[in-house]
Amino acid sequence: MTKGGKIPGINNKIDRKMMAGYIDHTILKPDATGRDIIRLCEEAAGAGFASVCINPVFVPLAVEKLAGTGVKVCTVIGFPLGANETATKVREAVLAVRQGAGEIDMVIRIGALKEGKYDIVGRDISEVVRSAREIKRDVTVKVIIETCFLTDEEKVKACQLAESAGVDFVKTSTGFGSGGATVPDVLLMRKSVSSGIGVKASGGIRTAAQAVKFIKAGATRLGTSAGLVILQELDK
């Protein structure tokens, strides 16, 4: 699997192992406990998921539990609203990477994008990218544009700003907004960035049929809490 844009085999049948490589096994619930995170890590290691996606407070625990498994630790920055000062996002990202996170999913300044303040949006992203990579050169950065709040024109602009800032992926949703991933949004986002940039579909993906549709639309990563269910359905 490549870091961002391309995963081989999408024109063939997607089997269990291949599907697992697309999935960020996710718990971002506010009431998640350390016990939940340990279980998530055990499931991810057993299934061969790409990463676990967790809230920042659990990064050290997940790093410990996943050591030597090949499963990355992903955490969220400026989550779920994106309405933090850039300096706050930078400090959050730097701490997470220092603690061992290999991937970070940051939320854009949604309001600034809608106001047409593209310089603010772009600088917000680029500062997080730059600061995180000063700590770990190969950290993967995904940018959540929260599609449910944007027009198509704004989605395209957000993707372009994210790519210009040097991200590895653009991502549809936090899962905390008014809507999650849709196939039309993934198709639009795929067209809005170059082939080296990945597209992560996230929010409301609960079945294997949905997962396959998103992959065929151009998603190269899937954020879901239903990863085990999806793999079990592929076994039938």
HELIX and SHEET records of a PDB file:
HELIX    1   1 ARG A   16  ALA A   20  1                                   5    
HELIX    2   2 GLY A   34  ALA A   47  1                                  14    
HELIX    3   3 PRO A   56  PHE A   58  5                                   3    
HELIX    4   4 VAL A   59  LEU A   66  1                                   8    
HELIX    5   5 THR A   86  ARG A   98  1                                  13    
HELIX    6   6 ILE A  110  LYS A  114  1                                   5    
HELIX    7   7 TYR A  118  ILE A  135  1                                  18    
HELIX    8   8 THR A  147  PHE A  149  5                                   3    
HELIX    9   9 ASP A  152  SER A  164  1                                  13    
HELIX   10  10 VAL A  183  SER A  192  1                                  10    
HELIX   11  11 ALA A  208  ALA A  217  1                                  10    
HELIX   12  12 GLY A  227  LEU A  234  1                                   8    
SHEET    1   A 9 ILE A  23  ILE A  27  0                                        
SHEET    2   A 9 SER A  51  ILE A  54  1                                        
SHEET    3   A 9 LYS A  72  ILE A  77  1                                        
SHEET    4   A 9 GLU A 103  VAL A 107  1                                        
SHEET    5   A 9 THR A 140  ILE A 144  1                                        
SHEET    6   A 9 PHE A 169  LYS A 171  1                                        
SHEET    7   A 9 GLY A 198  SER A 202  1                                        
SHEET    8   A 9 ARG A 221  THR A 224  1                                        
SHEET    9   A 9 ILE A  23  ILE A  27  1                                        
END                                                                             
